[in-house]
Amino acid sequence: MTAASASSRTGPWGALLMLAVAVLAACASPAASIPVAEPRLLEQALLAEGVSPADSALVIYRLEDEKVWASGGARIRERFTPASTSKIPHTLLALETGAVTGPEESFEWDGETRFVDSWNEDQDFAAAFQRSTVWIYQIVVPRIGAARLTEGLEAFGYGNADIGGPEMITRYWLEGPLAISATEQVEFLSRLARRTLPLSARTYDLAVPVMEVDRGEGWTLYGKTGWKSVEGQMDIGWYVGWVEQSSGEAPGTYAFALNMDMPGGMDEAPKRRAAVERALRAIGALPVAQ
């Protein structure tokens, strides 16, 4: 089956589903071919930023022609706790349900000093997303409610959509049971970039600008980092998002997701975004840094 025929049967991310099938086949048969473009480019980008291709998964998907770049073998389908990358679906659901009135809604700091300095002050919802202010999302997520959370995550196709019991309502995205793979992240983000998730135009109009990370001539980058840190387990770093490029050598919209082992903890955090941006430049999705 071709990627095109897969797309007609499985929706706009058929190429990603074909990729997953091919990866599983490759695991069973070393001679099998994985239909991805120039995987060595991604591996070289990861290595250049100190990320082991053997201990990470990176998937990039161009929406216009369903071209896929991937590194990580079977790990691209392995689910991990999303940590703060879950602020993307949580932000969408908070705005859609009215749990938050808008990006400008303000939250008063409770006076508890936390380990990230920028968390220790009053801030609005937009800043909470951009700073990954956990305590604000621990206020907002229960407002959405368990039923709406489960319904929304399932509608988004967001990993296992498992929020656990009532006792986990402020932690399920930090410790589990919520889990998602790199491929599933890209499927979700592709729908977000296309605006085909079951959301109002208002939600898109309010949420998407909050997710902007950087921009330049002819391109805009949207993204979110994540860091899963649970005692006794390997730390997992994430960087997910999409880039819209209207010029350059390869114009288009590219959804991406990276997860990586972080044995060095937060000291390795800068590698997440650096590795992804290097990979995006390698395939022409971002301009080469001057």
C-alpha positions as CSV (number, residue, x, y, z in Angstrom):
1,M,0.0,0.0,0.0
2,T,1.3,3.4,-0.9
3,A,1.3,6.4,1.5
4,A,-1.3,8.0,-0.7
5,S,-3.7,5.1,-0.4
6,A,-3.0,4.8,3.3
7,S,-4.0,8.5,3.6
8,S,-7.3,8.0,1.9
9,R,-8.2,5.3,4.4
10,T,-6.8,6.7,7.6
11,G,-7.1,10.4,7.3
12,P,-4.5,13.2,6.8
13,W,-1.8,11.5,8.8
14,G,-1.8,8.2,6.8
15,A,1.9,8.4,6.1
16,L,2.6,8.4,9.9
17,L,0.5,5.3,10.4
18,M,2.4,3.6,7.5
19,L,5.6,4.7,9.1
20,A,4.6,3.0,12.4
21,V,3.7,-0.2,10.6
22,A,7.0,-0.2,8.7
23,V,9.0,0.4,11.9
24,L,7.3,-2.6,13.5
25,A,8.0,-4.7,10.4
26,A,11.6,-3.6,10.5
27,C,12.0,-4.7,14.1
28,A,10.7,-8.2,13.1
29,S,12.8,-8.2,9.9
30,P,16.1,-6.3,9.8
31,A,16.0,-6.2,6.0
32,A,12.6,-4.4,5.9
33,S,12.6,-0.9,4.5
34,I,11.3,2.0,6.5
35,P,9.7,4.6,4.2
36,V,11.3,7.7,5.7
37,A,13.3,10.5,4.0
38,E,17.0,10.7,4.8
39,P,16.9,9.5,8.4
40,R,20.6,10.0,8.6
41,L,20.0,13.8,8.5
42,L,18.1,13.6,11.8
43,E,20.6,11.3,13.4
44,Q,23.4,13.7,12.5
45,A,21.5,16.7,13.9
46,L,20.8,14.8,17.2
47,L,24.4,13.8,17.6
48,A,25.6,17.3,16.9
49,E,23.6,18.5,19.9
50,G,24.7,15.7,22.2
51,V,21.6,13.5,21.8
52,S,21.9,9.8,21.3
53,P,19.8,8.5,18.4
54,A,19.6,5.2,20.3
55,D,18.0,6.9,23.3
56,S,15.6,9.3,21.6
57,A,12.8,9.5,19.0
58,L,12.3,12.3,16.5
59,V,9.5,12.5,14.0
60,I,8.9,15.3,11.5
61,Y,5.9,15.4,9.2
62,R,5.3,17.8,6.3
63,L,1.5,18.2,6.1
64,E,1.3,19.3,2.4
65,D,2.8,16.1,0.9
66,E,2.9,13.7,3.9
67,K,6.6,13.4,3.8
68,V,8.0,11.9,7.0
69,W,11.5,12.1,8.5
70,A,12.1,9.9,11.6
71,S,14.8,8.7,13.9
72,G,14.5,6.2,16.7
73,G,13.2,3.0,15.3
74,A,10.4,1.4,17.3
75,R,10.7,4.1,20.0
76,I,8.7,6.5,17.8
77,R,5.7,4.4,18.8
78,E,6.7,4.0,22.5
79,R,4.5,6.1,24.9
80,F,6.0,8.3,27.6
81,T,4.4,10.7,30.1
82,P,4.0,14.0,28.2
83,A,4.9,16.3,31.1
84,S,4.5,19.9,30.1
85,T,3.9,19.2,26.5
86,S,0.4,18.3,27.7
87,K,-0.1,22.1,28.2
88,I,-1.0,22.2,24.6
89,P,-4.2,20.0,24.8
90,H,-4.9,21.4,28.3
91,T,-4.8,24.9,27.1
92,L,-7.1,24.1,24.2
93,L,-9.6,22.4,26.5
94,A,-9.4,25.1,29.2
95,L,-10.3,27.7,26.6
96,E,-12.9,25.6,24.9
97,T,-14.8,24.7,28.1
98,G,-14.5,28.1,29.7
99,A,-12.3,26.8,32.5
100,V,-10.2,29.9,31.7
101,T,-11.7,33.0,30.2
102,G,-8.8,33.8,28.0
103,P,-5.0,34.1,27.8
104,E,-5.1,37.2,29.8
105,E,-6.8,35.7,32.9
106,S,-4.6,36.3,35.9
107,F,-3.6,34.0,38.6
108,E,-2.4,35.2,42.0
109,W,0.8,33.5,43.3
110,D,0.2,31.6,46.5
111,G,3.5,32.6,48.1
112,E,5.1,29.2,47.9
113,T,8.6,29.4,46.5
114,R,9.1,26.9,43.7
115,F,12.3,25.9,41.9
116,V,11.7,27.9,38.8
117,D,12.0,31.6,39.6
118,S,9.5,32.8,37.0
119,W,6.8,30.7,38.6
120,N,7.0,32.7,41.8
121,E,4.8,35.6,40.9
122,D,1.4,36.6,39.7
123,Q,1.0,35.8,36.0
124,D,-1.6,35.4,33.3
125,F,-2.6,32.2,31.5
126,A,-0.5,33.0,28.4
127,A,2.6,33.4,30.6
128,A,1.8,30.2,32.4
129,F,2.0,28.3,29.1
130,Q,5.2,29.9,28.0
131,R,6.9,29.5,31.4
132,S,5.5,26.0,32.0
133,T,4.1,27.2,35.3
134,V,2.9,23.9,36.8
135,W,0.9,25.2,39.7
136,I,-1.4,27.3,37.5
137,Y,-2.2,24.2,35.4
138,Q,-2.9,22.3,38.6
139,I,-5.6,24.9,39.3
140,V,-6.9,25.0,35.7
141,V,-7.1,21.3,34.9
142,P,-9.5,20.3,37.8
143,R,-11.7,23.2,36.6
144,I,-12.1,21.4,33.2
145,G,-13.3,18.3,35.1
146,A,-12.5,14.6,34.6
147,A,-15.3,13.9,32.2
148,R,-14.5,16.7,29.8
149,L,-10.8,16.0,30.1
150,T,-11.2,12.3,29.1
151,E,-13.7,13.2,26.3
152,G,-11.4,15.9,24.9
153,L,-8.2,13.9,25.0
154,E,-9.9,11.0,23.3
155,A,-11.3,13.3,20.7
156,F,-7.8,14.6,20.1
157,G,-6.4,11.1,19.8
158,Y,-4.0,12.1,22.5
159,G,-2.1,9.0,23.4
160,N,-3.9,6.7,25.9
161,A,-6.1,9.6,27.1
162,D,-5.8,8.1,30.6
163,I,-6.1,10.6,33.4
164,G,-6.3,8.1,36.2
165,G,-8.5,8.4,39.3
166,P,-9.6,11.5,41.2
167,E,-6.4,11.5,43.3
168,M,-4.3,12.0,40.1
169,I,-6.2,15.0,38.7
170,T,-3.3,17.4,39.4
171,R,-0.5,14.9,38.5
172,Y,-1.6,12.5,35.8
173,W,0.4,14.3,33.0
174,L,3.5,14.7,35.2
175,E,3.7,11.1,36.6
176,G,1.3,9.1,34.5
177,P,-0.9,7.3,33.7
178,L,-1.3,9.7,30.7
179,A,1.2,8.7,28.0
180,I,1.8,9.4,24.4
181,S,4.3,8.5,21.7
182,A,6.2,10.8,19.3
183,T,4.1,9.6,16.4
184,E,0.9,10.3,18.3
185,Q,2.2,13.8,19.2
186,V,2.8,14.5,15.6
187,E,-0.7,13.2,14.6
188,F,-2.3,15.5,17.2
189,L,-0.2,18.5,16.3
190,S,-0.9,18.0,12.6
191,R,-4.6,18.3,13.3
192,L,-4.0,21.4,15.5
193,A,-1.9,23.1,12.7
194,R,-4.7,22.2,10.2
195,R,-7.4,23.4,12.7
196,T,-9.3,20.1,12.3
197,L,-9.5,19.3,16.0
198,P,-13.1,19.5,17.3
199,L,-12.7,23.1,18.6
200,S,-14.3,26.5,18.0
201,A,-12.6,29.1,15.9
202,R,-12.4,31.2,19.1
203,T,-10.3,28.6,20.8
204,Y,-7.8,28.4,17.9
205,D,-7.6,32.2,17.6
206,L,-6.8,32.5,21.3
207,A,-4.6,29.5,21.8
208,V,-2.3,29.3,18.8
209,P,-0.6,32.8,19.3
210,V,0.2,31.7,22.9
211,M,2.1,28.8,21.5
212,E,4.4,30.8,19.3
213,V,8.1,30.4,20.2
214,D,9.9,32.3,17.5
215,R,9.5,33.9,14.1
216,G,11.6,35.2,11.2
217,E,11.1,36.3,7.6
218,G,8.7,33.8,6.1
219,W,8.5,31.4,9.1
220,T,6.8,31.0,12.5
221,L,7.7,28.3,15.1
222,Y,5.2,27.0,17.6
223,G,6.3,24.6,20.4
224,K,6.4,23.3,23.9
225,T,9.0,21.6,26.0
226,G,8.4,18.9,28.5
227,W,10.5,17.2,31.2
228,K,9.2,14.1,33.0
229,S,11.1,13.6,36.3
230,V,9.9,10.8,38.5
231,E,12.1,9.4,41.3
232,G,13.5,6.0,40.3
233,Q,12.8,6.4,36.6
234,M,14.8,7.8,33.7
235,D,14.1,11.5,33.1
236,I,12.4,12.1,29.7
237,G,12.7,15.3,27.8
238,W,10.3,16.5,25.1
239,Y,10.1,19.2,22.5
240,V,7.0,19.2,20.3
241,G,5.3,21.7,18.0
242,W,5.1,22.8,14.4
243,V,6.7,25.3,12.0
244,E,5.0,27.2,9.2
245,Q,7.3,28.3,6.5
246,S,6.1,30.3,3.5
247,S,9.4,30.8,1.8
248,G,12.9,29.2,1.8
249,E,14.0,26.1,0.0
250,A,11.2,23.8,1.3
251,P,8.0,25.8,2.2
252,G,5.3,24.1,4.1
253,T,4.0,23.2,7.6
254,Y,6.0,20.7,9.6
255,A,4.8,19.0,12.7
256,F,7.5,17.6,15.0
257,A,8.0,15.7,18.2
258,L,11.2,14.7,20.0
259,N,11.5,12.6,23.2
260,M,14.9,11.8,24.7
261,D,16.4,10.2,27.7
262,M,17.9,12.8,30.1
263,P,20.2,10.9,32.5
264,G,21.8,14.2,33.4
265,G,18.4,15.7,34.3
266,M,17.8,19.4,33.8
267,D,21.4,20.0,32.7
268,E,20.4,18.3,29.4
269,A,17.3,20.3,28.9
270,P,18.7,22.8,26.3
271,K,19.5,19.9,24.0
272,R,15.8,19.3,23.3
273,R,15.0,22.4,21.3
274,A,18.5,22.7,19.9
275,A,18.4,19.2,18.4
276,V,15.0,19.7,16.9
277,E,15.8,23.1,15.4
278,R,19.1,21.7,13.9
279,A,17.1,18.9,12.4
280,L,14.5,21.3,11.0
281,R,17.3,23.3,9.4
282,A,18.8,20.2,8.0
283,I,15.7,19.3,6.0
284,G,15.0,22.9,5.0
285,A,12.0,23.5,7.3
286,L,13.9,26.4,9.0
287,P,16.5,28.8,7.5
288,V,20.1,28.0,8.3
289,A,21.2,30.1,11.3
290,Q,23.5,32.9,10.3
